[in-house]
Amino acid sequence: MDNTEESSSEGICEHDKTISTTIRPKYVVIIGYLFVFLSLVDVLYSLYYGFITETVKLDSLGNKIGVGFSFNLLWLVLYGIGAGVMRGGRFARLMACISGLLAFVVPGMILIYFLYFTDSKYYFSNKQCSKCGDTKYLNDGFPFKGILCKKCGSEINLGKS
């Protein structure tokens, strides 16, 4: 009976020995301090311009139709995320990832849309002169209709081809 009690107590001791205090990784420290720094920047901005600001609603002609108030609490959210990341909070980690996605992916998607799915894609496409077939061109500037062939000098069409 003593052997079983010793073996079970040894198992508990071995299990306790495997649990060690974890050291905060450098990336967590950098990301946490980044959010804290951004919150300090926003607090300084709010101290200069005010935490509560008046907003004026205008109609299409520029006439004043209403007045409202805006409360700047972004600094509190940013500080909460930074402090939560530093303490190892799972929700803070999720919020940091979501704010990172909103900060980088959404503007990236807007750039992709405007550069690949609008008429600007024809400006970046392979341009070829309809008269001589040369692909070297001179750009006379904006608007894009001023692109001329280097070889024959005729205008290069940027329309759908």
Buried (B, 14 or more C-beta within 10 A) or exposed (E): EEEEEEEEEEEEEEEEEEEEEEEEEEEBEEBBEBBBEBBBEBBEBBEEEEEEEEEEEEEEEEEEEEEEEEEBEBBEBBBBBBBBBBEEBEEBBEBBEEBEEEEEEEEEEEEEEEEEEEEEEBBEEEBBBEEEEBEEBEEEEEEBEEBBBEBEEEBBBBEEE
